[in-house]
Amino acid sequence: MTASSIKHFLQYAFIVCALIVFSYPLIRFNKKAVVSEKENRYLASFPSIFKDNHFNKNFFSDCNAYLSDRFGLRLYFISLNSKINHKLHAFKGAKGIQGKNGWFFYIDTEDGNNYADFMKQNLLIDENLETWKENVKNTATWCKQNGIKAIFLICPNKHSVYSEYYPFSRPLGNTRTDQLTAILDELGVEYIFPRDVLLQKKAEYNYPLYYETDTHWNPIGAYCAFELLKQKIYAAFPERQFPEITYNTKIDYSETAGDILPMLNIKKARSTLPTLSPVGAQNADFYEYIKNDGTNGVITHSKDTTLPRTLIFRDSFFSALEPFTSPLFSDAEYIGKRFNDGDKEYILNYQPDLIIFEAVERYSANLVQCSR
């Protein structure tokens, strides 16, 4: 057969199949049934044109009810429609979902919309990408003009590293963060997006890098990212002598930990709780907390005053990094917000050697806001 004849055959086959599909409900039209046992009700009967010697005003709507009640495979299509609607609306208004093998994921549409990110439905259009590019470029330029080093850090969403535990498969193709890192590469700024490293490391560790029942990475996952961040910091300040600290890992477990369980009203689910502590020492041997109010602000001070001074604009994902980064700075202030133009006066008064701009992946499109 020629290519043309094959094409015509497929076209005719499609038409025949479509006619069969559309005509099958009519062929199986159920004229005799009186009662629907599954629905426990009487089916609509064929309407009369005249009623009480007058034209039946409801004739056409009665016809519609009659046809709707009796077309072939009616109950099957009702069931199929119900399943489709369930799939489409199952996550509407939900903040978390239960995945496979005891894993849970955060999907709140009002807080970064991780579900849209997983489905790759949040890609940015060219106009928004250009705005983001200008924000990063202006931020990096402003820092350079004021003698400040800058590092941009995007912390991967949990589902970017453990997508295999999601209730269903992730679509192929680039993510929104892939769009953004392409811009960071183009600009030539210092940045870290440790997704690929975490994907590699998770095969090497016997323990997970994220909490099974929580939104965040655990100290092991954070330390994997820290190793990349440390390299950037060392390269930015080659003349400084940074402390070399090795860490012991201890593994505990919990049945109630995690911020996602209360969202789903689940009382118990097993979660791995690793802790990392300096070998033969304590964190307090390297730095002290001047302020420790979590998202309301954290300030640390190192005993080594020759180390760089830094500001970190961050979210909750950086909390697990604080014990690792704090020993590297003489003074570090962790500010729980996104950087914008209004922060410039404070920065110039603080006189940092380095600024780290961090955001979790679901908020990476708002990493910085700098107009000039």
ZAMARGU-4260 file (C-alpha; in steps of 0.2 Angstrom, whole numbers, plus 5000, padded with zeros to 4 digits):
<rodrens>
0) 5000/5000/5000 | 5006/5018/4996 | 5007/5031/5009 | 4992/5040/5001 | 4981/5024/5002
5) 4986/5021/5020 | 4981/5039/5025 | 4964/5037/5016 | 4962/5020/5025 | 4965/5027/5042
10) 4953/5042/5038 | 4939/5030/5034 | 4943/5019/5048 | 4942/5034/5060 | 4925/5039/5053
15) 4918/5021/5054 | 4924/5020/5072 | 4917/5037/5077 | 4900/5032/5069 | 4900/5016/5079
20) 4904/5025/5095 | 4891/5039/5093 | 4878/5027/5086 | 4880/5014/5099 | 4870/5023/5113
25) 4856/5024/5101 | 4857/5006/5095 | 4857/5001/5114 | 4842/5013/5117 | 4832/5005/5132
30) 4813/5007/5127 | 4806/4994/5139 | 4813/4997/5156 | 4802/5005/5169 | 4813/5006/5184
35) 4832/5009/5187 | 4836/4997/5201 | 4853/5005/5204 | 4846/5022/5206 | 4830/5016/5215
40) 4818/5027/5204 | 4806/5026/5189 | 4813/5031/5173 | 4805/5044/5162 | 4791/5038/5150
45) 4788/5043/5132 | 4779/5060/5134 | 4762/5064/5126 | 4761/5078/5113 | 4744/5083/5121
50) 4739/5083/5139 | 4721/5086/5145 | 4716/5090/5127 | 4729/5104/5126 | 4746/5104/5119
55) 4759/5098/5132 | 4770/5113/5136 | 4783/5102/5144 | 4784/5090/5129 | 4802/5095/5123
60) 4809/5094/5141 | 4800/5078/5144 | 4807/5071/5128 | 4824/5076/5134 | 4821/5067/5151
65) 4815/5052/5141 | 4831/5051/5130 | 4843/5055/5145 | 4835/5041/5155 | 4836/5027/5141
70) 4851/5030/5130 | 4863/5015/5129 | 4877/5013/5142 | 4869/5027/5152 | 4875/5020/5169
75) 4892/5017/5163 | 4894/5035/5156 | 4887/5042/5173 | 4900/5032/5182 | 4914/5037/5170
80) 4909/5055/5172 | 4909/5054/5191 | 4927/5046/5191 | 4933/5060/5179 | 4926/5074/5190
85) 4933/5066/5205 | 4950/5066/5197 | 4948/5084/5192 | 4942/5090/5208 | 4950/5078/5221
90) 4963/5091/5225 | 4952/5107/5224 | 4954/5116/5241 | 4966/5103/5248 | 4982/5108/5256
95) 4990/5091/5255 | 4989/5074/5247 | 4994/5056/5252 | 5006/5048/5240 | 5014/5031/5238
100) 5023/5021/5252 | 5019/5033/5266 | 5024/5049/5258 | 5014/5065/5258 | 5015/5081/5248
105) 5010/5099/5250 | 4998/5106/5236 | 4990/5121/5243 | 4985/5132/5228 | 4985/5147/5239
110) 5003/5145/5244 | 5014/5142/5229 | 5003/5129/5221 | 5014/5114/5221 | 5001/5104/5212
115) 5002/5115/5197 | 5021/5114/5198 | 5021/5095/5198 | 5009/5095/5183 | 5020/5108/5174
120) 5005/5120/5172 | 5014/5135/5179 | 5027/5139/5165 | 5030/5157/5163 | 5027/5167/5147
125) 5041/5177/5138 | 5035/5193/5146 | 5036/5187/5164 | 5053/5178/5160 | 5060/5195/5154
130) 5054/5203/5170 | 5061/5190/5181 | 5078/5191/5171 | 5078/5210/5174 | 5075/5208/5193
135) 5089/5196/5195 | 5101/5206/5183 | 5097/5222/5192 | 5100/5214/5209 | 5116/5206/5204
140) 5122/5223/5197 | 5117/5233/5212 | 5127/5221/5223 | 5142/5222/5213 | 5142/5241/5212
145) 5142/5241/5231 | 5156/5228/5233 | 5144/5214/5239 | 5145/5196/5233 | 5129/5188/5228
150) 5123/5170/5227 | 5105/5164/5222 | 5098/5148/5229 | 5083/5139/5224 | 5078/5125/5235
155) 5069/5110/5226 | 5051/5106/5229 | 5049/5089/5238 | 5041/5082/5222 | 5055/5087/5211
160) 5066/5075/5220 | 5053/5061/5225 | 5041/5062/5211 | 5040/5043/5211 | 5030/5044/5227
165) 5017/5055/5220 | 5000/5047/5217 | 5002/5048/5198 | 5016/5051/5185 | 5023/5068/5182
170) 5022/5075/5164 | 5038/5076/5153 | 5046/5092/5149 | 5054/5107/5157 | 5048/5114/5173
175) 5046/5133/5177 | 5062/5132/5187 | 5071/5125/5172 | 5065/5141/5163 | 5073/5152/5177
180) 5089/5142/5178 | 5092/5145/5160 | 5091/5163/5163 | 5103/5162/5177 | 5115/5153/5166
185) 5113/5166/5153 | 5116/5180/5165 | 5132/5172/5172 | 5127/5175/5190 | 5132/5163/5205
190) 5117/5152/5209 | 5113/5134/5215 | 5098/5123/5211 | 5103/5107/5219 | 5089/5096/5211
195) 5100/5085/5201 | 5113/5083/5215 | 5099/5078/5227 | 5092/5065/5214 | 5110/5058/5213
200) 5112/5058/5232 | 5096/5050/5236 | 5102/5034/5228 | 5118/5034/5239 | 5109/5037/5256
205) 5100/5024/5266 | 5088/5037/5272 | 5077/5050/5263 | 5083/5068/5260 | 5065/5075/5264
210) 5053/5072/5278 | 5040/5059/5272 | 5026/5069/5281 | 5032/5086/5279 | 5035/5100/5266
215) 5053/5102/5269 | 5070/5094/5266 | 5078/5086/5282 | 5095/5090/5288 | 5103/5077/5276
220) 5095/5085/5261 | 5100/5102/5267 | 5118/5097/5270 | 5119/5090/5252 | 5114/5108/5246
225) 5125/5116/5259 | 5140/5107/5251 | 5137/5116/5235 | 5134/5132/5244 | 5150/5130/5253
230) 5160/5129/5237 | 5152/5145/5231 | 5157/5154/5247 | 5174/5147/5248 | 5177/5153/5230
235) 5170/5170/5233 | 5182/5172/5248 | 5198/5162/5244 | 5209/5172/5256 | 5198/5167/5271
240) 5201/5152/5282 | 5185/5144/5285 | 5182/5130/5298 | 5181/5113/5292 | 5168/5103/5302
245) 5162/5085/5300 | 5146/5079/5306 | 5139/5063/5313 | 5122/5057/5308 | 5109/5050/5320
250) 5092/5043/5314 | 5076/5043/5324 | 5058/5040/5319 | 5041/5048/5323 | 5023/5043/5320
255) 5016/5061/5322 | 5029/5073/5315 | 5026/5083/5299 | 5016/5099/5294 | 5006/5089/5281
260) 4997/5076/5293 | 4986/5089/5302 | 4981/5096/5285 | 4974/5079/5281 | 4968/5075/5298
265) 4979/5060/5299 | 4985/5056/5317 | 4999/5044/5313 | 5012/5041/5299 | 5030/5036/5300
270) 5043/5049/5297 | 5062/5048/5297 | 5070/5061/5308 | 5089/5063/5305 | 5100/5075/5315
275) 5118/5080/5311 | 5129/5086/5325 | 5148/5091/5324 | 5160/5077/5327 | 5168/5080/5345
280) 5160/5097/5347 | 5143/5106/5348 | 5136/5120/5336 | 5139/5132/5351 | 5158/5129/5349
285) 5157/5138/5332 | 5144/5151/5334 | 5130/5158/5345 | 5113/5165/5343 | 5111/5183/5345
290) 5092/5182/5340 | 5083/5166/5336 | 5065/5170/5332 | 5063/5159/5317 | 5054/5167/5303
295) 5054/5183/5313 | 5073/5184/5311 | 5088/5175/5316 | 5105/5182/5320 | 5121/5172/5323
300) 5139/5177/5328 | 5154/5167/5325 | 5170/5167/5337 | 5180/5170/5321 | 5179/5189/5317
305) 5189/5187/5301 | 5176/5177/5292 | 5164/5186/5280 | 5148/5195/5286 | 5132/5190/5277
310) 5113/5193/5275 | 5102/5179/5269 | 5085/5183/5262 | 5076/5167/5265 | 5060/5156/5268
315) 5058/5141/5280 | 5068/5130/5269 | 5084/5139/5275 | 5081/5134/5293 | 5089/5117/5290
320) 5104/5126/5283 | 5107/5138/5297 | 5118/5126/5308 | 5129/5123/5293 | 5131/5140/5286
325) 5132/5150/5303 | 5150/5144/5307 | 5156/5151/5290 | 5152/5169/5294 | 5157/5181/5308
330) 5140/5188/5308 | 5125/5182/5299 | 5107/5188/5298 | 5093/5177/5292 | 5079/5188/5286
335) 5062/5179/5283 | 5057/5189/5267 | 5060/5192/5249 | 5073/5205/5244 | 5066/5221/5236
340) 5072/5239/5233 | 5066/5244/5251 | 5079/5233/5259 | 5094/5243/5251 | 5096/5256/5264
345) 5097/5243/5278 | 5109/5232/5268 | 5121/5247/5265 | 5121/5251/5284 | 5124/5233/5288
350) 5139/5232/5276 | 5138/5213/5272 | 5152/5205/5262 | 5139/5193/5254 | 5120/5191/5252
355) 5112/5175/5249 | 5095/5176/5240 | 5085/5160/5244 | 5068/5154/5239 | 5059/5137/5238
360) 5056/5131/5221 | 5037/5135/5221 | 5041/5153/5225 | 5056/5154/5213 | 5047/5166/5202
365) 5047/5179/5216 | 5066/5176/5221 | 5070/5195/5221 | 5061/5211/5216 | 5074/5224/5211
370) 5069/5238/5199 | 5086/5246/5196
</rodrens>
